[in-house]
Amino acid sequence: MYFNRELSWLKFNERVLLEANDLTLPILERIKFNAIFSSNLDEFFMVRVASIKDQMNIGYTKSDPSGMAPGPLFTSINQKVSELVELQNKISDELMQGLKDNQFNLLRRNDYTKSIRESLKQLFNTTIFPVLTPMAVDFSRPFPLISNKRLYIAVKLLVHNIERLALVEVPSVLPRIMSIDGPSDHCYVLLEDIIEEFIADLFIGNTILTTCQFRITRNGDLNVIQEDSDILLNVIEEAIKLRKWGEAIRLEISFRPDEWLKNTLISAFHMEASQVYEIKGLMDKTVWFKFKPPKALQHLVKEPHVPRKLPFMSKKNIFKTIREGDVFLQHPYESFDFVVDFIKQASKDPQVLAIKQTLYRVSGDSEIVKALADAAEKGKQVTVLLELMARFDEQNNINWAKKLEQKGVHVIYGLYGLKTHSKITLVVRKEKQRIRRYVHLGTGNYNDQTAKLYTDMGLFTCKESFGADASIFFNLVSGFSNDIFTHSIIVAPYHLRKQFYMLIDRETAYAKKGKPAKIIAKMNSLVDKEIVDRLYEASKAGVKIKLIVRGICVLVPGVEGLSENIEVVSIVGEFLEHSRIFYFYNDHHSEVYLSSADWMTRNLDRRVELLFPIEDKIIAKRIEKILDLYLKDNQKAWILLPDGNYEKKTSKSKDALKVHDFLKTLQYNDNEEFIKKL
């Protein structure tokens, strides 16, 4: 009745990898998807696989709802990843040929001519050699500590007729992809290849037998005991430092390496052979994220999408715009600047008395955080709930927390034992003889960089019910309370699960009475067993359920007598699908909700999340139309089959629809005209 969540996630990452096969994309865009696949896999091993390994280490043998215990699951993951790495190796070969076909020449060591080698030798001597540190391994020098996700070269040497191991770290302070003068335009070489080519210079007097490149992935999950806030910040800082020394979970090594080197590394990291993956081409393909092509090669990347500026964004007074009616934005199609300007204007407006905001992931140079600091310096009451445990953004958030506190911002770290994942801003403004509250609620983070890459939705309102709920919410997270009672906004972990149960069960009840019943839900992941069981019951009652689930989905669709009324699609394309939307037909009185939460147990039970209704009928209709577009996509949509595989929806006819492209090209006049175009 349930798919395994980890194996389902690997299916999602496979869909990401297959985007690298899309011949309609420029070659460097295809390579970007190859890099995203690698980056995703890194985090998967650091968190999910590491967690399973922890369970195995303590002898935990209980099966999950799919029937898989940690041991067999660990084996299944390694087998599936081996298949995916083999597929990635094949795709990587095709991508490198695609680069050559586009006059981008990435020269490997076999391509070095005598003149190229001479110029690289000079580069090695003057720039690279001074930075390198050879690390010999023998009885007096034990195996060194190898950092997480760093690239190394393993060297097999003959020292006094004895085979010895030495290691050299590829320095991260130098660019890995280097431009050189070569036999044609646009020639590049890899830093690690140059080091391997001249590595004998580091071990003069010894014979180099062979070399190979490798990197390891370590357990990167932070397990900290939350105490009071001051201690928590220090504990997390220490845990971040230790992250790079966690248990080794995966070893990536050059394709077809020397067996002695391979076995020596396996032994040194206390691994099994099944945890080793041979990589063809570049090791650590995330290097492409940092590569900026020269102007002459700009045609090899897709032109960056420029979000549209809507007519009301040109008005100077944002508060007046919101008073005229709720404002809805869909990113990245519509500019995130309006959200940034909302905070900036609030920080400067003398009538604004207080600003309160939750922050989960923010950019390294956040205009929003700077505006909050400016507001505090101007004497406004500024409260920021900054989630320190946002995975892999912990250090960035700690840095911002310290800076904000220095500016006079009241920084809080959330509720004991709960991550705060909600996205909400409250601005309190004095207008004539009354106080008015302005609220922004969203499905995505207050991050101006990811807002260009992720699809998210946001709502601005000054309705009193939302303002009162926002005040209640911030009082909850900053004070002592065991429960929360609100008018419009539903809060997890207090009432959100019950609200979803009620909404699903209501459709089930209508279906049992013979009335039309329908649910459309869009999210990142569907994992929670109790929600899945309720969806099964709804399906058996006759509720038509359409799910748009980007990543993990443990629900099995299309099974007669269980889920024949449930369809699941996944959209993987130019933008990362991130918005959470929930539609319920409600006997001809449809309701639309947006949320920061997925249907995952952690979101419903262990995080502070928000669900909010779209009360403006025109905005609700617009979101319904957008959901319909997602369901009509036949270019980037994958259908989940009952056996757990995904089948690509395709159409070459005139009705071909790619939802990301369609939403990018829409012209905006006003909401009602916009709906007609949708």
C-alpha positions in Angstrom: 0.0 0.0 0.0 3.0 2.3 0.3 6.2 3.0 -1.6 9.4 3.5 0.3 10.3 7.2 0.7 14.0 6.9 0.0 13.5 4.8 -3.1 10.8 7.2 -4.2 13.2 10.1 -3.7 15.8 8.4 -5.9 13.1 8.1 -8.6 12.7 11.9 -8.4 16.5 12.5 -8.7 16.4 10.2 -11.7 13.9 12.5 -13.3 16.2 15.4 -12.6 19.1 13.6 -14.3 17.0 12.8 -17.4 16.5 16.5 -17.9 20.1 16.5 -19.0 18.9 14.5 -22.1 16.6 17.3 -23.2 18.0 18.2 -26.6 15.9 21.4 -26.8 18.1 22.9 -24.0 21.5 24.6 -24.6 24.4 22.2 -23.6 25.4 24.1 -20.5 21.8 24.0 -19.3 21.8 20.2 -19.7 25.1 20.0 -17.8 23.4 22.1 -15.0 20.8 19.3 -14.5 23.6 16.8 -14.4 25.2 18.9 -11.6 21.9 19.3 -9.8 21.6 15.5 -9.8 25.0 15.2 -8.1 24.3 17.9 -5.6 21.0 16.3 -4.7 22.7 12.9 -4.2 25.3 14.5 -1.9 22.6 15.8 0.4 20.7 12.5 0.2 23.7 10.5 1.4 24.6 13.1 4.1 21.1 13.0 5.6 18.9 10.2 4.6 21.4 7.4 4.0 23.4 8.5 7.0 20.2 8.2 9.1 19.6 4.6 7.9 23.2 3.8 8.6 22.8 5.2 12.2 19.7 2.9 12.6 21.8 -0.1 11.4 24.6 0.8 13.8 22.3 0.6 16.8 20.6 -2.6 15.7 17.3 -1.0 14.7 15.4 -3.6 12.6 11.8 -2.4 12.5 10.3 -2.1 9.0 8.8 1.1 7.6 5.2 1.2 6.2 6.6 0.0 2.8 7.8 -3.2 4.6 11.5 -2.4 4.4 13.9 -2.6 7.4 17.1 -0.5 7.5 19.5 -3.2 6.4 17.7 -4.3 3.2 16.8 -0.7 2.5 20.5 0.3 2.7 21.3 -2.5 0.2 18.5 -1.4 -2.2 19.6 2.2 -2.1 23.2 1.2 -3.0 21.9 -0.9 -5.9 19.7 1.9 -7.2 22.4 4.5 -6.8 24.8 2.3 -8.7 22.3 2.1 -11.6 21.9 5.9 -11.5 25.6 6.5 -11.5 26.0 4.2 -14.5 23.3 6.2 -16.2 25.0 9.5 -15.2 28.3 8.2 -16.6 26.7 7.5 -19.9 24.9 10.9 -20.0 28.2 12.6 -19.0 30.0 11.1 -22.0 27.2 12.5 -24.3 27.4 15.9 -22.6 31.2 16.2 -23.1 30.7 15.4 -26.7 28.0 18.0 -26.9 30.5 20.5 -25.5 33.0 19.6 -28.2 30.3 20.0 -30.9 29.7 23.5 -29.6 33.4 24.5 -29.7 33.9 24.2 -26.0 37.0 22.0 -25.5 37.5 20.6 -22.1 40.9 18.9 -22.5 41.7 15.9 -20.3 45.2 14.5 -19.8 45.0 12.3 -22.9 44.5 15.5 -24.9 47.6 17.3 -23.8 50.0 18.1 -26.6 53.7 18.8 -25.9 53.1 22.6 -26.1 50.1 22.4 -23.8 52.0 20.3 -21.3 54.8 22.9 -21.3 52.5 25.8 -20.6 50.6 23.8 -17.9 53.9 22.9 -16.3 54.7 26.6 -15.9 51.2 27.2 -14.5 51.7 24.3 -12.0 55.1 25.6 -10.9 54.1 29.2 -10.4 50.4 28.9 -9.1 49.5 25.4 -8.1 52.6 23.8 -6.6 53.0 26.3 -3.8 49.4 25.6 -2.5 49.7 21.8 -2.5 50.4 19.6 0.6 51.4 16.0 0.0 50.3 13.7 2.8 52.2 10.4 3.1 50.7 7.4 4.9 53.0 5.0 6.8 53.7 3.7 10.2 54.7 7.1 11.6 52.0 9.1 9.7 48.5 7.6 10.1 45.8 8.1 7.5 44.8 11.8 7.6 41.4 13.2 8.3 39.6 13.6 4.9 37.1 16.4 4.7 33.5 15.9 3.6 32.9 16.4 -0.2 36.4 17.6 -0.9 38.3 16.3 -3.9 41.5 14.4 -3.3 44.1 12.5 -5.4 45.3 9.2 -4.1 48.8 8.2 -5.1 50.3 4.7 -5.2 54.1 5.1 -4.7 57.0 2.7 -4.7 59.1 3.6 -1.7 62.1 1.3 -1.1 60.4 -1.4 -3.1 57.3 -1.1 -0.9 53.9 0.1 -2.1 52.9 3.1 -0.2 49.9 5.5 -0.2 50.0 9.3 -0.3 47.2 11.8 -0.6 46.9 15.3 -2.1 43.9 17.6 -1.6 42.8 19.5 -4.7 42.8 23.1 -3.3 39.4 24.8 -3.2 41.1 28.2 -3.3 41.9 27.8 -7.0 39.3 27.5 -9.8 38.8 23.9 -10.9 38.0 24.8 -14.5 40.8 26.9 -16.0 40.9 28.6 -19.4 44.1 28.1 -21.4 45.5 28.9 -24.9 45.1 25.7 -26.8 44.8 24.4 -30.4 41.4 26.0 -30.8 39.2 28.7 -29.2 37.7 28.1 -25.8 40.0 25.5 -24.4 39.7 24.5 -20.7 41.6 22.2 -18.4 40.8 20.8 -14.9 42.9 21.7 -11.9 42.9 18.1 -10.7 44.2 16.9 -14.0 47.1 19.3 -13.9 48.0 18.1 -10.4 47.8 14.5 -11.5 50.0 15.2 -14.5 52.8 16.7 -12.5 52.3 14.9 -9.2 55.7 13.3 -9.3 57.1 16.8 -8.4 55.6 16.3 -5.0 57.3 13.0 -4.4 60.8 13.4 -5.8 63.0 10.3 -5.5 60.0 7.9 -5.4 58.3 6.1 -8.3 54.7 7.0 -9.0 52.9 3.7 -9.9 49.4 5.1 -10.4 46.9 7.7 -9.2 43.2 8.2 -8.9 40.8 10.9 -7.8 38.3 10.4 -5.0 35.9 12.2 -2.6 33.9 10.9 0.4 30.5 11.9 1.7 30.0 11.9 5.4 27.1 11.9 7.8 26.1 15.5 7.8 23.0 15.5 10.0 23.2 17.7 13.1 22.1 15.9 16.2 21.9 18.6 18.9 20.1 18.7 22.2 18.2 22.0 22.4 18.6 23.8 25.6 18.1 27.6 26.1 18.7 29.9 23.2 22.2 31.2 24.1 23.5 27.7 24.5 21.7 26.4 21.3 23.6 28.9 19.1 26.9 27.7 20.5 26.0 24.1 20.3 25.0 24.4 16.6 28.2 26.2 15.8 30.2 23.4 17.3 28.1 20.7 15.5 28.7 22.4 12.2 32.5 22.2 12.7 32.1 18.5 13.5 29.9 17.8 10.4 33.0 17.4 8.1 34.2 14.6 10.3 31.1 12.4 10.5 31.0 8.8 9.5 32.0 8.1 5.9 28.8 7.0 4.0 29.9 7.0 0.4 33.2 6.8 -1.6 33.3 8.2 -5.1 36.4 7.2 -7.1 37.8 7.6 -10.6 36.3 5.1 -13.2 38.2 1.8 -13.2 40.7 2.7 -10.5 43.7 0.6 -9.4 42.4 -2.2 -7.2 45.1 -1.7 -4.5 44.2 2.0 -4.2 40.5 1.3 -4.1 40.8 -1.4 -1.5 43.2 0.7 0.6 40.7 3.6 0.7 37.8 1.2 1.5 39.7 -0.1 4.4 40.7 3.3 5.6 37.1 4.6 5.7 35.7 1.3 7.2 33.4 0.9 4.2 31.9 -2.0 2.2 32.5 -2.4 -1.5 28.8 -1.6 -2.1 29.4 1.9 -0.9 31.9 2.7 -3.6 30.8 4.4 -6.9 33.1 4.8 -9.9 32.6 8.1 -11.6 33.3 8.7 -15.2 34.5 12.2 -16.4 34.5 15.0 -13.8 34.5 14.0 -10.2 32.0 16.3 -8.3 30.0 17.7 -11.1 28.7 20.5 -8.9 31.8 22.4 -10.2 29.6 23.6 -13.1 27.5 25.8 -10.8 30.6 28.1 -10.4 31.5 28.1 -14.1 30.7 31.4 -15.9 31.1 31.1 -19.7 32.7 34.0 -21.6 30.5 36.2 -23.8 31.5 34.2 -26.8 29.8 31.2 -25.3 26.7 32.8 -23.9 24.6 30.9 -26.4 25.4 27.7 -24.5 23.3 28.8 -21.6 19.6 29.8 -21.4 18.8 33.4 -21.1 18.0 34.1 -17.5 14.3 34.6 -16.9 13.4 38.2 -16.0 10.3 38.2 -13.6 7.6 40.6 -14.8 6.8 43.8 -12.9 3.1 44.1 -12.4 1.3 47.5 -12.8 0.7 48.0 -9.1 4.4 47.5 -8.3 5.2 51.0 -9.7 3.0 52.7 -7.1 5.0 54.3 -4.3 2.8 53.4 -1.4 2.7 49.6 -0.9 0.4 49.9 2.1 -2.2 51.8 0.0 -2.0 49.1 -2.7 -2.7 46.3 -0.1 -5.6 48.3 1.4 -7.2 48.4 -2.0 -7.4 44.6 -2.0 -5.4 41.4 -1.3 -2.3 41.2 -3.5 -1.2 37.8 -4.9 2.2 37.0 -6.4 3.5 33.9 -8.1 7.3 33.6 -8.2 9.5 33.5 -10.2 7.1 34.7 -12.9 6.4 37.9 -10.9 9.1 39.9 -9.3 10.1 39.1 -5.7 11.2 42.8 -5.5 7.7 43.7 -4.2 8.3 41.5 -1.1 11.7 43.1 -0.6 10.2 46.6 -1.1 7.5 45.8 1.4 10.1 45.3 4.2 12.2 48.2 3.0 9.3 50.6 3.0 8.1 49.4 6.4 11.6 50.0 7.8 11.6 53.6 6.6 7.9 54.5 7.2 7.6 56.7 10.3 4.1 55.4 10.8 5.3 51.7 11.1 5.7 50.8 14.8 6.7 47.2 14.6 7.9 44.5 12.1 7.9 40.8 12.9 9.1 38.1 10.5 10.1 34.5 10.3 13.3 33.6 8.5 14.2 30.1 7.5 16.7 30.4 4.5 17.9 33.8 3.4 20.6 34.7 0.9 24.1 35.6 1.9 23.6 39.3 1.0 19.9 39.7 2.0 18.3 43.1 1.4 15.4 42.0 3.6 17.7 41.3 6.6 19.5 44.7 6.0 16.1 46.4 6.0 15.2 44.7 9.3 18.4 45.9 10.9 17.8 49.5 9.6 14.3 49.4 11.1 15.7 48.5 14.5 18.3 51.2 14.3 15.5 53.7 13.6 13.8 52.6 16.9 11.1 50.4 15.5 10.2 47.2 17.4 11.7 44.5 15.2 11.3 40.8 16.1 12.9 38.0 13.9 12.3 34.3 14.4 15.5 32.9 12.8 15.5 29.2 12.4 19.1 28.1 13.3 18.4 24.5 12.2 17.7 25.1 8.5 19.8 22.2 7.2 23.1 23.3 5.6 22.2 27.0 6.1 22.9 26.9 9.8 26.2 28.9 9.6 24.6 31.6 7.4 21.7 32.0 9.8 24.0 32.1 12.8 25.9 34.9 11.1 22.8 36.9 10.4 21.5 36.3 14.0 24.6 37.9 15.5 24.5 40.8 13.1 20.8 41.5 13.7 21.2 41.3 17.5 24.0 43.9 17.3 21.6 46.2 15.5 19.0 45.9 18.2 16.7 43.3 16.6 15.0 40.9 19.0 16.1 37.6 17.6 14.4 34.4 18.8 15.1 30.8 17.8 11.7 29.3 17.9 9.9 26.8 20.0 11.7 24.1 21.9 12.0 20.9 19.9 10.3 22.4 16.8 11.7 23.8 13.6 10.0 27.0 12.5 9.3 26.5 8.8 6.5 29.0 8.3 6.8 32.1 6.1 5.1 35.1 7.5 5.7 38.9 8.0 3.6 41.2 10.2 3.9 45.0 9.9 2.1 47.1 12.5 1.3 50.6 11.3 -0.4 53.5 13.0 -2.9 55.1 10.6 -4.8 58.2 11.9 -6.4 57.1 15.2 -6.2 53.3 14.6 -3.6 50.5 14.3 -3.7 48.5 11.1 -1.8 45.3 10.5 -0.3 44.2 7.2 0.6 40.6 6.6 2.6 38.7 4.0 2.2 34.9 3.9 4.1 32.7 1.5 4.9 29.1 0.5 8.6 29.9 0.0 11.5 31.4 1.9 12.4 35.1 2.1 15.4 34.5 -0.2 15.8 36.8 -3.1 18.1 34.4 -4.9 16.0 31.2 -4.7 12.9 33.3 -5.6 14.4 33.4 -9.1 14.6 29.6 -9.3 11.8 28.2 -7.2 8.1 28.4 -8.0 6.3 29.9 -5.0 3.2 31.9 -4.1 2.6 34.8 -1.7 -0.3 36.8 -0.4 -0.4 40.3 1.0 -3.5 41.3 3.1 -4.5 43.8 5.7 -7.7 41.9 6.7 -8.3 42.1 10.4 -8.7 38.4 10.9 -5.3 37.7 9.3 -3.7 40.5 11.2 -5.0 39.2 14.5 -3.9 35.7 13.7 -0.4 37.0 12.8 -0.2 38.7 16.2 -1.3 35.6 18.0 1.2 33.5 16.1 4.2 35.7 16.9 3.1 35.9 20.6 3.1 32.1 20.5 6.7 31.7 19.2 8.1 34.5 21.4 6.4 33.6 24.6 5.1 30.6 26.6 2.1 28.7 25.2 1.0 25.2 24.7 -1.7 25.9 22.1 -2.9 28.5 19.7 -6.4 29.6 18.7 -6.7 31.6 15.4 -9.5 32.8 13.0 -8.1 32.2 9.5 -4.6 30.9 9.7 -4.1 27.3 10.8 -0.8 26.5 12.7 1.1 23.2 12.9 1.8 21.3 15.0 -1.3 22.4 16.9 -4.3 22.1 14.5 -3.0 21.7 10.9 -3.2 17.9 10.8 -6.8 18.0 12.1 -7.6 20.7 9.5 -6.3 18.5 6.7 -8.2 15.5 8.1 -11.4 17.6 8.2 -11.0 18.9 4.6 -10.3 15.4 3.2 -13.1 13.7 5.2 -15.6 16.4 4.1 -15.0 15.5 0.5 -15.3 11.8 1.4 -18.7 12.5 3.1 -20.0 14.3 0.0 -18.9 11.5 -2.2 -20.7 8.9 0.0 -23.9 11.0 -0.4 -23.5 10.8 -4.2 -22.4 14.4 -4.6 -19.4 15.4 -6.8 -16.2 15.5 -4.7 -12.7 16.6 -5.8 -9.3 17.3 -4.3 -6.3 18.8 -6.0 -3.2 19.1 -4.0 0.3 20.3 -5.0 3.3 19.8 -2.8 7.0 18.8 -2.7 6.5 15.5 -0.9 3.7 13.2 0.2 5.0 10.9 3.0 2.6 10.9 6.0 0.9 7.5 6.3 -2.3 8.8 8.0 -2.9 11.4 5.3 -2.3 8.7 2.6 -4.8 6.4 4.4 -7.4 9.2 4.4 -6.8 9.8 0.7 -7.3 6.0 0.1 -10.6 6.2 2.0 -11.7 9.2 -0.1 -10.8 7.4 -3.3 -12.8 4.4 -2.3 -15.8 6.7 -1.6 -15.5 8.1 -5.1 -13.6 11.4 -4.5 -11.6 12.4 -7.6 -8.1 13.2 -6.4 -5.3 14.7 -8.5 -1.9 15.1 -6.8 1.0 17.1 -8.1 4.0 15.9 -6.1 7.4 17.0 -7.2 9.5 14.5 -5.2 8.8 11.8 -2.7 5.4 10.1 -3.0 4.7 7.0 -0.9 1.0 6.7 -2.0 0.3 4.0 -4.6 -2.1 5.4 -7.2 -4.4 3.6 -9.6 -5.0 0.4 -7.6 -8.5 -1.0 -8.1 -10.5 -1.0 -4.8 -8.0 1.3 -3.1 -6.8 4.2 -5.2 -8.3 4.0 -8.7 -9.6 7.6 -8.3 -6.1 9.0 -7.5 -3.7 10.3 -10.1 -0.2 11.5 -9.3 2.0 13.7 -11.6 5.5 15.2 -11.0 6.7 18.3 -12.8 10.5 18.6 -13.3 11.7 21.4 -15.5 13.4 24.8 -15.6 12.2 25.9 -12.1 12.1 23.9 -8.9 8.5 23.3 -8.0 8.1 24.5 -4.4 4.6 25.9 -3.9 2.1 24.0 -1.7 -1.5 24.4 -2.9 -4.6 22.6 -1.7 -8.0 22.7 -3.4 -11.2 21.2 -2.1 -14.4 21.2 -4.2 -16.7 21.5 -1.1 -20.0 20.8 -2.8 -19.7 23.6 -5.4 -18.2 26.1 -2.8 -14.6 25.5 -3.6 -11.8 26.4 -1.1 -8.2 27.1 -1.9 -5.4 27.1 0.6 -1.7 27.9 0.4 0.8 26.5 2.9 4.4 26.3 3.9 3.8 22.6 4.7 4.0 19.4 2.7 2.0 16.3 3.6 5.0 14.9 5.6 4.9 13.8 9.2 7.7 16.2 10.2 5.7 19.2 8.7 2.5 18.3 10.5 3.9 17.2 13.8 7.4 18.5 14.4 7.5 21.9 12.7 5.8 25.3 13.1 3.9 25.6 9.8 1.1 27.7 8.4 -1.9 27.0 6.2 -4.0 30.0 5.0 -7.1 30.3 2.9 -7.4 32.4 -0.2 -10.6 34.4 0.5 -10.5 36.7 -2.5 -12.6 34.9 -5.1 -10.6 36.2 -8.1 -7.3 35.2 -6.7 -8.7 31.8 -5.7 -9.9 31.3 -9.3 -6.5 32.3 -10.6 -4.8 29.7 -8.5 -7.4 27.1 -9.6 -6.5 27.9 -13.2 -2.8 27.5 -12.4 -3.4 24.1 -10.9 -5.3 23.2 -14.1 -2.3 24.2 -16.2 0.0 22.0 -14.1 -2.3 19.0 -14.8 -2.3 19.8 -18.5 1.5 20.0 -18.8 2.5 17.3 -21.4 6.2 18.1 -21.8 7.7 18.1 -18.3 5.1 16.0 -16.5 5.7 12.5 -15.3 2.8 10.1 -14.3 3.3 7.8 -11.3 2.4 4.3 -12.2 1.1 1.6 -9.7 4.4 -0.2 -9.9 6.4 2.9 -8.6 7.8 3.8 -12.0 7.2 7.1 -13.7 6.1 7.5 -17.3 6.8 10.8 -19.2 3.7 12.6 -20.6 4.5 13.6 -24.2 2.6 15.4 -26.9 4.0 16.7 -30.2 0.7 18.1 -31.4 -0.6 21.7 -31.2 -1.8 21.1 -27.7 1.7 20.6 -26.4 2.1 22.6 -23.1 5.1 23.3 -20.9 3.7 25.0 -17.8 6.9 26.9 -16.9 7.2 28.4 -20.4 3.5 29.2 -20.6 3.5 31.1 -17.2 6.7 33.0 -18.2 5.2 34.4 -21.4 1.8 35.5 -20.0 1.1 39.2 -20.3 -0.5 40.8 -17.2 -3.2 43.4 -17.3 -5.4 42.8 -14.3 -6.4 39.7 -12.4 -9.6 39.1 -14.3 -7.9 39.5 -17.7 -5.1 37.3 -16.5 -7.6 34.6 -15.5 -9.1 34.6 -19.0 -5.6 34.0 -20.5 -5.0 31.1 -18.1 
